[in-house]
């Protein structure tokens, strides 16, 4: 077989040799062989391993597609993720203080979406295999909180009653203060008998809440998430930061970036991850496209004590970004957009004199694009805090601080 030397890692964590040829579970500097299929190398054998190669901590790693980088040392992964952010910034001619990465510990993920399907003997649940639609059981997963891992048999029970053998459920398990919050997608149509059976299962399994394709079947206890002093019950399946540790790191960076601002606009506010903790010291205007999320945020604020005013507005910031005159009295803006970034909103922000911007991103490429617009408009990119809350994955998150000199 022809030998290939791995030159670098791609953004999805695969090794890349000349060609380009993509080789999964390889590291830069390694010499490998395998079977070539188009641009992918299969059945990879390591001829000369990297010094950064380690034994994967999870026994499911080779078959499961949930992690990409368990074969690499923690130091290598940290440096690589910092490098991903640095390269994205350099592509736009940007330099800044890249702070040391903050990595969530193993077994800290508070949410997972399992694939669950019926079998001849009952059901099985787990993650999809690497580059496959085959379901791999992961009873010893090293990513998930034990409470979430305990959702595997729950997902199997739901598959038995809620799907055919030709389909698979997507079962999202989220840990909450008062039990598991379970949201199911792709299930059978919800009729009376199924709804009754699911409600009984919710009670028998001791779930906080069970929803089915967006409809709440039963709620034994509100599945609260704690945001500062406020307890919030997010809509079924609503966005949450992946780990408590990652959320805490991003929140600390946001607080530092907005510093002593008395009035903050939180754009793409979600259920209040940043709005509600910031309201302990500042009035906040929270803007979000999903009305249900803002309803949850508002209820959490009203039930909490000691918070300053929080106002909300349902608004699609991709179609209708906040305009400069609407931000005239705002002392700081928090941006936490989806992976696509906030191109139109940033274009409007660039026209303002808002002194401070905290930008939280899950995509270094779109962040760098938006950062360039702000810097060209006179903002200074003071620092970037990289956060790795998707441990052993190729996913990179960050929080950044922009200031506009007076």
Phi, psi and omega in degrees: 000148178287136177270147180228142177256128180283125185268318185200174173260142172278174183293344177263006175092358178278145173290148181234125174254174178305144178147294001280151178233125186261127184233107180294152177058042174232167183228155178304139180092346181282147172255128187224163169231167179173184179261125183275130175227097186068241180257011183245140177258119180256165178051049186291135174238131182276115178274316180226105185283157174282152174295342180271358179284134179229166175287127180301134181288345182248133182289346181270357193303314187293330182263328184280145178263009184287333181235149178246341195230026179290345180277358182250147179295155179301320180296319178296313182299317180299313180296321181295317181291321173299321179295324177300316179292316181299316180295322179297320179290316181298330178299338178249015178071027184255139173229149178197180176279109175269109182285157178304141184294146174249119186248131177290146180288168174295159178054043182239354181291127183264001179214144173210147173251111180268148169265127184232132181218153176284150176230177179299326184262357181155261180199165174217153180216148179173206176255161175289147177292168181297120181053044186207158173261008176287134179277126180251123178287138187227059184296339181247031179306134181264005178270322198267147168304149180301325179298321180287320178299329177292351177281350180301308178295333176294316178299323179295317179297322179292325179294323181300318184266342193241007180208164176268173179285351179268351184234171177226142175277149166256110187248110179267119181252123179235131175283142177223176183297333187236032176122181183280137175256117188242123179238123185250137174236157175070027179272179175301154174304140186276104174251180184302306181301319180294319180298320179294318180295320180292322178297321177294320178297318179303318180289314182297323184272354178069034181283149173289314180209146174229125176236154186229111183049043175094344179267129178285121179277313181201151176221105180283320177219143176299126181281074187293144165244140183266117175242097185065233179274354187258143172256125185239138174255096183294155171300158179306127177075007182295155183298136170222152171297149192291326181225154175297321181294319178295318178299317180297321180294316179294319180296318179300320179293318179297315179301318179296320184292320182274344173047239189264022180300137180269339179224121185239138170256122180255106185261136192064053193283343182060224181266005175110021180310317180256323184304312188288316174298322179294332181291354174291339183228352183214153169285144188229137170249112185259125182239132186205146181282338182261113185298324182297324179295318180292327175298317178295318179300311183297319179295318178299319179295316183294331182273346181273160178248148173081017179257147176282171185302137174233119175253157183228155176212127175276120187200132176279102185287348174284323180267326183228076180294156174295134184265161183306320181292333178284342182252013188300324183261004182281132181265341178203146178238137171252128177243127176221068186280167171294186187301333181291349181082199186224051190304308183290322179294321178295323178300324177284321177300325182297340180271356186262177173245025178303124188291329188223138175228128171254121184245120176253129186223146172248015180213100183303331183291309180289330175298313181297321176302312181291322179299321180299319179298316180294318180295319178296337179269004175108359177281153175252128174275098188286316180196162175230129175255111178276136182233126179251088176259357171253069185306141177067011176250175176273001184285137181231132175237161181202162169230141184226154180243124174244139173229149176249116180300142179275000000 
